[in-house]
Amino acid sequence: MIKFRPRNNILIIEKEEDQNITKGGIHRIRIDKKQASIGKVLAVGPGGTDEDGVHHPVGVKPGDRIAYDLNGQKTVQIDFEDVVMLKAEFVYGIVPA
């Protein structure tokens, strides 16, 4: 478990490695590099505030599977584990289990 607590609207996620394999075991070739990726949320910041001082919480929680924009990710190593840091604005949505 990650002990790192992100600030503001930052998420810590773990990428799913087998996302280019179909349920039948066929490998898909990713042609479009700007395609969304899938990951599991490990930690969530408390959210941010706007110019009026109104607090806006992040709309995901730890344990959610999300689709996110690959351009917004930053891979870092925390506790000897490679994880992805991502702003909440790069999340497209929650993927049903």
Jmol script that loads the backbone (N, CA, C; Angstrom):
load data "model"
ATOM      1  N   MET A   1       0.843  -1.192   0.000  1.00  0.00           N
ATOM      2  CA  MET A   1       0.000   0.000   0.000  1.00  0.00           C
ATOM      3  C   MET A   1       0.879   1.242   0.000  1.00  0.00           C
ATOM      4  N   ILE A   2       0.505   2.219  -0.782  1.00  0.00           N
ATOM      5  CA  ILE A   2       1.241   3.473  -0.892  1.00  0.00           C
ATOM      6  C   ILE A   2       0.937   4.343   0.328  1.00  0.00           C
ATOM      7  N   LYS A   3       1.991   4.852   0.958  1.00  0.00           N
ATOM      8  CA  LYS A   3       1.809   5.742   2.109  1.00  0.00           C
ATOM      9  C   LYS A   3       1.874   7.204   1.699  1.00  0.00           C
ATOM     10  N   PHE A   4       2.104   7.460   0.435  1.00  0.00           N
ATOM     11  CA  PHE A   4       2.196   8.813  -0.101  1.00  0.00           C
ATOM     12  C   PHE A   4       0.807   9.422  -0.220  1.00  0.00           C
ATOM     13  N   ARG A   5       0.637  10.656   0.264  1.00  0.00           N
ATOM     14  CA  ARG A   5      -0.651  11.346   0.156  1.00  0.00           C
ATOM     15  C   ARG A   5      -0.518  12.474  -0.865  1.00  0.00           C
ATOM     16  N   PRO A   6      -1.222  12.394  -1.987  1.00  0.00           N
ATOM     17  CA  PRO A   6      -1.133  13.457  -2.991  1.00  0.00           C
ATOM     18  C   PRO A   6      -1.860  14.717  -2.527  1.00  0.00           C
ATOM     19  N   ARG A   7      -1.477  15.848  -3.094  1.00  0.00           N
ATOM     20  CA  ARG A   7      -2.100  17.126  -2.783  1.00  0.00           C
ATOM     21  C   ARG A   7      -3.108  17.509  -3.851  1.00  0.00           C
ATOM     22  N   ASN A   8      -4.004  18.390  -3.490  1.00  0.00           N
ATOM     23  CA  ASN A   8      -4.994  18.989  -4.388  1.00  0.00           C
ATOM     24  C   ASN A   8      -5.728  17.951  -5.231  1.00  0.00           C
ATOM     25  N   ASN A   9      -5.685  18.086  -6.547  1.00  0.00           N
ATOM     26  CA  ASN A   9      -6.454  17.190  -7.416  1.00  0.00           C
ATOM     27  C   ASN A   9      -5.557  16.153  -8.105  1.00  0.00           C
ATOM     28  N   ILE A  10      -4.544  15.679  -7.416  1.00  0.00           N
ATOM     29  CA  ILE A  10      -3.612  14.697  -7.967  1.00  0.00           C
ATOM     30  C   ILE A  10      -4.053  13.288  -7.562  1.00  0.00           C
ATOM     31  N   LEU A  11      -3.926  12.344  -8.506  1.00  0.00           N
ATOM     32  CA  LEU A  11      -4.230  10.936  -8.268  1.00  0.00           C
ATOM     33  C   LEU A  11      -2.950  10.122  -8.396  1.00  0.00           C
ATOM     34  N   ILE A  12      -2.862   9.050  -7.631  1.00  0.00           N
ATOM     35  CA  ILE A  12      -1.812   8.053  -7.796  1.00  0.00           C
ATOM     36  C   ILE A  12      -2.512   6.809  -8.329  1.00  0.00           C
ATOM     37  N   ILE A  13      -2.060   6.322  -9.484  1.00  0.00           N
ATOM     38  CA  ILE A  13      -2.711   5.156 -10.073  1.00  0.00           C
ATOM     39  C   ILE A  13      -1.675   4.098 -10.437  1.00  0.00           C
ATOM     40  N   GLU A  14      -2.166   2.886 -10.591  1.00  0.00           N
ATOM     41  CA  GLU A  14      -1.354   1.756 -11.026  1.00  0.00           C
ATOM     42  C   GLU A  14      -1.879   1.352 -12.399  1.00  0.00           C
ATOM     43  N   LYS A  15      -1.003   1.359 -13.405  1.00  0.00           N
ATOM     44  CA  LYS A  15      -1.418   1.010 -14.760  1.00  0.00           C
ATOM     45  C   LYS A  15      -1.737  -0.470 -14.870  1.00  0.00           C
ATOM     46  N   GLU A  16      -2.711  -0.781 -15.702  1.00  0.00           N
ATOM     47  CA  GLU A  16      -2.996  -2.171 -16.030  1.00  0.00           C
ATOM     48  C   GLU A  16      -2.108  -2.557 -17.201  1.00  0.00           C
ATOM     49  N   GLU A  17      -1.331  -3.603 -17.033  1.00  0.00           N
ATOM     50  CA  GLU A  17      -0.350  -3.985 -18.036  1.00  0.00           C
ATOM     51  C   GLU A  17      -0.941  -4.744 -19.212  1.00  0.00           C
ATOM     52  N   ASP A  18      -1.997  -5.528 -19.011  1.00  0.00           N
ATOM     53  CA  ASP A  18      -2.517  -6.401 -20.048  1.00  0.00           C
ATOM     54  C   ASP A  18      -3.665  -5.783 -20.835  1.00  0.00           C
ATOM     55  N   GLN A  19      -3.702  -4.454 -20.965  1.00  0.00           N
ATOM     56  CA  GLN A  19      -4.833  -3.820 -21.603  1.00  0.00           C
ATOM     57  C   GLN A  19      -4.862  -3.998 -23.119  1.00  0.00           C
ATOM     58  N   ASN A  20      -3.787  -4.479 -23.730  1.00  0.00           N
ATOM     59  CA  ASN A  20      -3.779  -4.691 -25.173  1.00  0.00           C
ATOM     60  C   ASN A  20      -4.049  -6.138 -25.543  1.00  0.00           C
ATOM     61  N   ILE A  21      -4.579  -6.917 -24.608  1.00  0.00           N
ATOM     62  CA  ILE A  21      -4.934  -8.308 -24.863  1.00  0.00           C
ATOM     63  C   ILE A  21      -6.444  -8.451 -24.683  1.00  0.00           C
ATOM     64  N   THR A  22      -7.106  -9.025 -25.672  1.00  0.00           N
ATOM     65  CA  THR A  22      -8.556  -9.223 -25.579  1.00  0.00           C
ATOM     66  C   THR A  22      -8.858 -10.372 -24.630  1.00  0.00           C
ATOM     67  N   LYS A  23     -10.143 -10.565 -24.296  1.00  0.00           N
ATOM     68  CA  LYS A  23     -10.534 -11.654 -23.405  1.00  0.00           C
ATOM     69  C   LYS A  23     -10.201 -13.014 -23.993  1.00  0.00           C
ATOM     70  N   GLY A  24     -10.131 -13.103 -25.322  1.00  0.00           N
ATOM     71  CA  GLY A  24      -9.782 -14.355 -25.988  1.00  0.00           C
ATOM     72  C   GLY A  24      -8.284 -14.586 -26.083  1.00  0.00           C
ATOM     73  N   GLY A  25      -7.475 -13.635 -25.609  1.00  0.00           N
ATOM     74  CA  GLY A  25      -6.023 -13.789 -25.615  1.00  0.00           C
ATOM     75  C   GLY A  25      -5.341 -13.229 -26.845  1.00  0.00           C
ATOM     76  N   ILE A  26      -6.066 -12.489 -27.674  1.00  0.00           N
ATOM     77  CA  ILE A  26      -5.485 -11.919 -28.886  1.00  0.00           C
ATOM     78  C   ILE A  26      -4.832 -10.582 -28.543  1.00  0.00           C
ATOM     79  N   HIS A  27      -3.592 -10.382 -28.993  1.00  0.00           N
ATOM     80  CA  HIS A  27      -2.875  -9.129 -28.764  1.00  0.00           C
ATOM     81  C   HIS A  27      -3.334  -8.088 -29.784  1.00  0.00           C
ATOM     82  N   ARG A  28      -3.743  -6.926 -29.268  1.00  0.00           N
ATOM     83  CA  ARG A  28      -4.125  -5.824 -30.136  1.00  0.00           C
ATOM     84  C   ARG A  28      -2.922  -4.918 -30.325  1.00  0.00           C
ATOM     85  N   ILE A  29      -2.774  -4.375 -31.508  1.00  0.00           N
ATOM     86  CA  ILE A  29      -1.695  -3.426 -31.782  1.00  0.00           C
ATOM     87  C   ILE A  29      -2.250  -2.031 -31.563  1.00  0.00           C
ATOM     88  N   ARG A  30      -1.583  -1.247 -30.745  1.00  0.00           N
ATOM     89  CA  ARG A  30      -2.014   0.124 -30.489  1.00  0.00           C
ATOM     90  C   ARG A  30      -1.397   1.022 -31.553  1.00  0.00           C
ATOM     91  N   ILE A  31      -2.248   1.539 -32.429  1.00  0.00           N
ATOM     92  CA  ILE A  31      -1.784   2.406 -33.505  1.00  0.00           C
ATOM     93  C   ILE A  31      -1.814   3.863 -33.043  1.00  0.00           C
ATOM     94  N   ASP A  32      -2.867   4.241 -32.378  1.00  0.00           N
ATOM     95  CA  ASP A  32      -3.028   5.610 -31.910  1.00  0.00           C
ATOM     96  C   ASP A  32      -2.378   5.744 -30.541  1.00  0.00           C
ATOM     97  N   LYS A  33      -1.256   6.465 -30.451  1.00  0.00           N
ATOM     98  CA  LYS A  33      -0.529   6.621 -29.190  1.00  0.00           C
ATOM     99  C   LYS A  33      -1.257   7.554 -28.220  1.00  0.00           C
ATOM    100  N   LYS A  34      -2.243   8.303 -28.684  1.00  0.00           N
ATOM    101  CA  LYS A  34      -2.984   9.215 -27.819  1.00  0.00           C
ATOM    102  C   LYS A  34      -4.231   8.558 -27.252  1.00  0.00           C
ATOM    103  N   GLN A  35      -4.329   7.261 -27.388  1.00  0.00           N
ATOM    104  CA  GLN A  35      -5.475   6.508 -26.895  1.00  0.00           C
ATOM    105  C   GLN A  35      -5.488   6.506 -25.365  1.00  0.00           C
ATOM    106  N   ALA A  36      -6.647   6.306 -24.782  1.00  0.00           N
ATOM    107  CA  ALA A  36      -6.770   6.267 -23.327  1.00  0.00           C
ATOM    108  C   ALA A  36      -6.162   4.984 -22.776  1.00  0.00           C
ATOM    109  N   SER A  37      -5.778   5.034 -21.531  1.00  0.00           N
ATOM    110  CA  SER A  37      -5.250   3.881 -20.838  1.00  0.00           C
ATOM    111  C   SER A  37      -6.129   3.614 -19.619  1.00  0.00           C
ATOM    112  N   ILE A  38      -6.011   2.413 -19.065  1.00  0.00           N
ATOM    113  CA  ILE A  38      -6.811   2.016 -17.903  1.00  0.00           C
ATOM    114  C   ILE A  38      -5.879   1.823 -16.715  1.00  0.00           C
ATOM    115  N   GLY A  39      -6.330   2.244 -15.534  1.00  0.00           N
ATOM    116  CA  GLY A  39      -5.543   2.065 -14.327  1.00  0.00           C
ATOM    117  C   GLY A  39      -6.424   2.001 -13.091  1.00  0.00           C
ATOM    118  N   LYS A  40      -5.824   1.556 -11.994  1.00  0.00           N
ATOM    119  CA  LYS A  40      -6.522   1.462 -10.712  1.00  0.00           C
ATOM    120  C   LYS A  40      -6.039   2.587  -9.808  1.00  0.00           C
ATOM    121  N   VAL A  41      -6.970   3.298  -9.200  1.00  0.00           N
ATOM    122  CA  VAL A  41      -6.637   4.427  -8.322  1.00  0.00           C
ATOM    123  C   VAL A  41      -6.130   3.885  -6.984  1.00  0.00           C
ATOM    124  N   LEU A  42      -4.934   4.331  -6.575  1.00  0.00           N
ATOM    125  CA  LEU A  42      -4.353   3.932  -5.300  1.00  0.00           C
ATOM    126  C   LEU A  42      -4.538   4.994  -4.221  1.00  0.00           C
ATOM    127  N   ALA A  43      -4.429   6.263  -4.604  1.00  0.00           N
ATOM    128  CA  ALA A  43      -4.570   7.365  -3.641  1.00  0.00           C
ATOM    129  C   ALA A  43      -5.132   8.586  -4.359  1.00  0.00           C
ATOM    130  N   VAL A  44      -5.865   9.419  -3.629  1.00  0.00           N
ATOM    131  CA  VAL A  44      -6.531  10.593  -4.191  1.00  0.00           C
ATOM    132  C   VAL A  44      -6.273  11.788  -3.281  1.00  0.00           C
ATOM    133  N   GLY A  45      -5.963  12.925  -3.896  1.00  0.00           N
ATOM    134  CA  GLY A  45      -5.826  14.157  -3.129  1.00  0.00           C
ATOM    135  C   GLY A  45      -7.185  14.678  -2.689  1.00  0.00           C
ATOM    136  N   PRO A  46      -7.216  15.667  -1.799  1.00  0.00           N
ATOM    137  CA  PRO A  46      -8.484  16.169  -1.269  1.00  0.00           C
ATOM    138  C   PRO A  46      -9.283  17.007  -2.250  1.00  0.00           C
ATOM    139  N   GLY A  47      -8.699  17.412  -3.374  1.00  0.00           N
ATOM    140  CA  GLY A  47      -9.387  18.274  -4.337  1.00  0.00           C
ATOM    141  C   GLY A  47      -8.834  19.679  -4.268  1.00  0.00           C
ATOM    142  N   GLY A  48      -9.353  20.544  -5.080  1.00  0.00           N
ATOM    143  CA  GLY A  48      -8.864  21.911  -5.129  1.00  0.00           C
ATOM    144  C   GLY A  48      -9.960  22.915  -4.857  1.00  0.00           C
ATOM    145  N   THR A  49      -9.566  24.185  -4.857  1.00  0.00           N
ATOM    146  CA  THR A  49     -10.528  25.269  -4.676  1.00  0.00           C
ATOM    147  C   THR A  49     -10.457  26.180  -5.894  1.00  0.00           C
ATOM    148  N   ASP A  50     -11.596  26.787  -6.238  1.00  0.00           N
ATOM    149  CA  ASP A  50     -11.615  27.708  -7.363  1.00  0.00           C
ATOM    150  C   ASP A  50     -11.334  29.133  -6.878  1.00  0.00           C
ATOM    151  N   GLU A  51     -11.485  30.098  -7.778  1.00  0.00           N
ATOM    152  CA  GLU A  51     -11.194  31.499  -7.449  1.00  0.00           C
ATOM    153  C   GLU A  51     -12.113  32.058  -6.370  1.00  0.00           C
ATOM    154  N   ASP A  52     -13.317  31.503  -6.252  1.00  0.00           N
ATOM    155  CA  ASP A  52     -14.272  31.970  -5.257  1.00  0.00           C
ATOM    156  C   ASP A  52     -14.092  31.290  -3.904  1.00  0.00           C
ATOM    157  N   GLY A  53     -13.137  30.375  -3.805  1.00  0.00           N
ATOM    158  CA  GLY A  53     -12.891  29.672  -2.559  1.00  0.00           C
ATOM    159  C   GLY A  53     -13.760  28.457  -2.348  1.00  0.00           C
ATOM    160  N   VAL A  54     -14.476  28.021  -3.390  1.00  0.00           N
ATOM    161  CA  VAL A  54     -15.350  26.851  -3.284  1.00  0.00           C
ATOM    162  C   VAL A  54     -14.512  25.590  -3.489  1.00  0.00           C
ATOM    163  N   HIS A  55     -14.644  24.647  -2.568  1.00  0.00           N
ATOM    164  CA  HIS A  55     -13.895  23.388  -2.631  1.00  0.00           C
ATOM    165  C   HIS A  55     -14.562  22.435  -3.620  1.00  0.00           C
ATOM    166  N   HIS A  56     -13.745  21.835  -4.501  1.00  0.00           N
ATOM    167  CA  HIS A  56     -14.227  20.851  -5.478  1.00  0.00           C
ATOM    168  C   HIS A  56     -13.490  19.542  -5.249  1.00  0.00           C
ATOM    169  N   PRO A  57     -14.151  18.547  -4.634  1.00  0.00           N
ATOM    170  CA  PRO A  57     -13.488  17.267  -4.389  1.00  0.00           C
ATOM    171  C   PRO A  57     -13.275  16.507  -5.697  1.00  0.00           C
ATOM    172  N   VAL A  58     -12.311  15.600  -5.676  1.00  0.00           N
ATOM    173  CA  VAL A  58     -12.041  14.748  -6.831  1.00  0.00           C
ATOM    174  C   VAL A  58     -13.153  13.713  -6.932  1.00  0.00           C
ATOM    175  N   GLY A  59     -13.599  13.398  -8.140  1.00  0.00           N
ATOM    176  CA  GLY A  59     -14.745  12.531  -8.336  1.00  0.00           C
ATOM    177  C   GLY A  59     -14.458  11.040  -8.339  1.00  0.00           C
ATOM    178  N   VAL A  60     -13.255  10.634  -7.976  1.00  0.00           N
ATOM    179  CA  VAL A  60     -12.924   9.208  -7.910  1.00  0.00           C
ATOM    180  C   VAL A  60     -12.414   8.886  -6.520  1.00  0.00           C
ATOM    181  N   LYS A  61     -12.379   7.590  -6.191  1.00  0.00           N
ATOM    182  CA  LYS A  61     -11.893   7.165  -4.876  1.00  0.00           C
ATOM    183  C   LYS A  61     -10.916   6.007  -5.061  1.00  0.00           C
ATOM    184  N   PRO A  62     -10.098   5.728  -4.067  1.00  0.00           N
ATOM    185  CA  PRO A  62      -9.176   4.593  -4.175  1.00  0.00           C
ATOM    186  C   PRO A  62      -9.932   3.294  -4.456  1.00  0.00           C
ATOM    187  N   GLY A  63      -9.389   2.507  -5.378  1.00  0.00           N
ATOM    188  CA  GLY A  63     -10.014   1.256  -5.774  1.00  0.00           C
ATOM    189  C   GLY A  63     -10.760   1.340  -7.091  1.00  0.00           C
ATOM    190  N   ASP A  64     -11.102   2.560  -7.552  1.00  0.00           N
ATOM    191  CA  ASP A  64     -11.806   2.724  -8.827  1.00  0.00           C
ATOM    192  C   ASP A  64     -10.871   2.404  -9.991  1.00  0.00           C
ATOM    193  N   ARG A  65     -11.445   1.806 -11.058  1.00  0.00           N
ATOM    194  CA  ARG A  65     -10.720   1.644 -12.323  1.00  0.00           C
ATOM    195  C   ARG A  65     -11.118   2.816 -13.205  1.00  0.00           C
ATOM    196  N   ILE A  66     -10.129   3.516 -13.747  1.00  0.00           N
ATOM    197  CA  ILE A  66     -10.404   4.709 -14.536  1.00  0.00           C
ATOM    198  C   ILE A  66      -9.764   4.612 -15.914  1.00  0.00           C
ATOM    199  N   ALA A  67     -10.355   5.335 -16.865  1.00  0.00           N
ATOM    200  CA  ALA A  67      -9.752   5.560 -18.177  1.00  0.00           C
ATOM    201  C   ALA A  67      -9.169   6.965 -18.130  1.00  0.00           C
ATOM    202  N   TYR A  68      -7.910   7.101 -18.562  1.00  0.00           N
ATOM    203  CA  TYR A  68      -7.249   8.399 -18.466  1.00  0.00           C
ATOM    204  C   TYR A  68      -6.419   8.678 -19.707  1.00  0.00           C
ATOM    205  N   ASP A  69      -6.098   9.945 -19.900  1.00  0.00           N
ATOM    206  CA  ASP A  69      -5.305  10.405 -21.035  1.00  0.00           C
ATOM    207  C   ASP A  69      -3.835  10.104 -20.777  1.00  0.00           C
ATOM    208  N   LEU A  70      -3.195   9.442 -21.738  1.00  0.00           N
ATOM    209  CA  LEU A  70      -1.781   9.093 -21.583  1.00  0.00           C
ATOM    210  C   LEU A  70      -0.872  10.312 -21.548  1.00  0.00           C
ATOM    211  N   ASN A  71      -1.302  11.416 -22.147  1.00  0.00           N
ATOM    212  CA  ASN A  71      -0.458  12.611 -22.183  1.00  0.00           C
ATOM    213  C   ASN A  71      -0.334  13.284 -20.819  1.00  0.00           C
ATOM    214  N   GLY A  72      -1.226  13.009 -19.895  1.00  0.00           N
ATOM    215  CA  GLY A  72      -1.199  13.662 -18.599  1.00  0.00           C
ATOM    216  C   GLY A  72      -0.448  12.909 -17.524  1.00  0.00           C
ATOM    217  N   GLN A  73       0.101  11.752 -17.840  1.00  0.00           N
ATOM    218  CA  GLN A  73       0.719  10.914 -16.810  1.00  0.00           C
ATOM    219  C   GLN A  73       2.187  11.245 -16.584  1.00  0.00           C
ATOM    220  N   LYS A  74       2.616  11.062 -15.353  1.00  0.00           N
ATOM    221  CA  LYS A  74       4.020  11.165 -14.960  1.00  0.00           C
ATOM    222  C   LYS A  74       4.349   9.922 -14.149  1.00  0.00           C
ATOM    223  N   THR A  75       5.270   9.106 -14.623  1.00  0.00           N
ATOM    224  CA  THR A  75       5.649   7.889 -13.912  1.00  0.00           C
ATOM    225  C   THR A  75       6.721   8.223 -12.891  1.00  0.00           C
ATOM    226  N   VAL A  76       6.497   7.821 -11.647  1.00  0.00           N
ATOM    227  CA  VAL A  76       7.450   8.055 -10.564  1.00  0.00           C
ATOM    228  C   VAL A  76       7.615   6.766  -9.762  1.00  0.00           C
ATOM    229  N   GLN A  77       8.638   6.743  -8.935  1.00  0.00           N
ATOM    230  CA  GLN A  77       8.872   5.581  -8.080  1.00  0.00           C
ATOM    231  C   GLN A  77       8.654   5.996  -6.624  1.00  0.00           C
ATOM    232  N   ILE A  78       7.691   5.337  -5.979  1.00  0.00           N
ATOM    233  CA  ILE A  78       7.379   5.602  -4.576  1.00  0.00           C
ATOM    234  C   ILE A  78       7.472   4.274  -3.836  1.00  0.00           C
ATOM    235  N   ASP A  79       8.242   4.241  -2.770  1.00  0.00           N
ATOM    236  CA  ASP A  79       8.442   3.012  -1.990  1.00  0.00           C
ATOM    237  C   ASP A  79       8.891   1.856  -2.877  1.00  0.00           C
ATOM    238  N   PHE A  80       9.827   2.142  -3.801  1.00  0.00           N
ATOM    239  CA  PHE A  80      10.400   1.154  -4.722  1.00  0.00           C
ATOM    240  C   PHE A  80       9.364   0.544  -5.656  1.00  0.00           C
ATOM    241  N   GLU A  81       8.291   1.256  -5.916  1.00  0.00           N
ATOM    242  CA  GLU A  81       7.220   0.785  -6.797  1.00  0.00           C
ATOM    243  C   GLU A  81       6.936   1.874  -7.831  1.00  0.00           C
ATOM    244  N   ASP A  82       6.891   1.492  -9.111  1.00  0.00           N
ATOM    245  CA  ASP A  82       6.571   2.451 -10.167  1.00  0.00           C
ATOM    246  C   ASP A  82       5.073   2.692 -10.203  1.00  0.00           C
ATOM    247  N   VAL A  83       4.673   3.951 -10.041  1.00  0.00           N
ATOM    248  CA  VAL A  83       3.267   4.340 -10.093  1.00  0.00           C
ATOM    249  C   VAL A  83       3.136   5.558 -11.007  1.00  0.00           C
ATOM    250  N   VAL A  84       1.913   5.901 -11.329  1.00  0.00           N
ATOM    251  CA  VAL A  84       1.636   7.031 -12.210  1.00  0.00           C
ATOM    252  C   VAL A  84       0.940   8.120 -11.409  1.00  0.00           C
ATOM    253  N   MET A  85       1.446   9.362 -11.528  1.00  0.00           N
ATOM    254  CA  MET A  85       0.778  10.530 -10.952  1.00  0.00           C
ATOM    255  C   MET A  85       0.019  11.211 -12.081  1.00  0.00           C
ATOM    256  N   LEU A  86      -1.176  11.679 -11.759  1.00  0.00           N
ATOM    257  CA  LEU A  86      -2.059  12.204 -12.787  1.00  0.00           C
ATOM    258  C   LEU A  86      -2.973  13.258 -12.178  1.00  0.00           C
ATOM    259  N   LYS A  87      -3.183  14.358 -12.879  1.00  0.00           N
ATOM    260  CA  LYS A  87      -4.178  15.336 -12.434  1.00  0.00           C
ATOM    261  C   LYS A  87      -5.567  14.797 -12.741  1.00  0.00           C
ATOM    262  N   ALA A  88      -6.525  15.139 -11.911  1.00  0.00           N
ATOM    263  CA  ALA A  88      -7.897  14.646 -12.069  1.00  0.00           C
ATOM    264  C   ALA A  88      -8.521  15.092 -13.388  1.00  0.00           C
ATOM    265  N   GLU A  89      -8.068  16.194 -13.958  1.00  0.00           N
ATOM    266  CA  GLU A  89      -8.636  16.686 -15.218  1.00  0.00           C
ATOM    267  C   GLU A  89      -8.319  15.772 -16.408  1.00  0.00           C
ATOM    268  N   PHE A  90      -7.357  14.858 -16.265  1.00  0.00           N
ATOM    269  CA  PHE A  90      -7.007  13.933 -17.342  1.00  0.00           C
ATOM    270  C   PHE A  90      -7.797  12.621 -17.268  1.00  0.00           C
ATOM    271  N   VAL A  91      -8.681  12.500 -16.292  1.00  0.00           N
ATOM    272  CA  VAL A  91      -9.501  11.293 -16.160  1.00  0.00           C
ATOM    273  C   VAL A  91     -10.732  11.431 -17.055  1.00  0.00           C
ATOM    274  N   TYR A  92     -10.938  10.448 -17.912  1.00  0.00           N
ATOM    275  CA  TYR A  92     -12.113  10.433 -18.792  1.00  0.00           C
ATOM    276  C   TYR A  92     -13.342   9.901 -18.077  1.00  0.00           C
ATOM    277  N   GLY A  93     -13.155   8.906 -17.214  1.00  0.00           N
ATOM    278  CA  GLY A  93     -14.298   8.332 -16.518  1.00  0.00           C
ATOM    279  C   GLY A  93     -13.926   7.081 -15.759  1.00  0.00           C
ATOM    280  N   ILE A  94     -14.903   6.553 -15.035  1.00  0.00           N
ATOM    281  CA  ILE A  94     -14.720   5.333 -14.244  1.00  0.00           C
ATOM    282  C   ILE A  94     -15.178   4.150 -15.082  1.00  0.00           C
ATOM    283  N   VAL A  95     -14.350   3.112 -15.140  1.00  0.00           N
ATOM    284  CA  VAL A  95     -14.639   1.915 -15.905  1.00  0.00           C
ATOM    285  C   VAL A  95     -15.363   0.929 -14.991  1.00  0.00           C
ATOM    286  N   PRO A  96     -16.529   0.417 -15.407  1.00  0.00           N
ATOM    287  CA  PRO A  96     -17.228  -0.548 -14.561  1.00  0.00           C
ATOM    288  C   PRO A  96     -16.449  -1.849 -14.448  1.00  0.00           C
ATOM    289  N   ALA A  97     -16.563  -2.508 -13.298  1.00  0.00           N
ATOM    290  CA  ALA A  97     -15.816  -3.747 -13.047  1.00  0.00           C
ATOM    291  C   ALA A  97     -16.412  -4.925 -13.743  1.00  0.00           C
TER     292      ALA A  97
END
end "model"
wireframe off; spacefill off
backbone 0.3
color backbone group
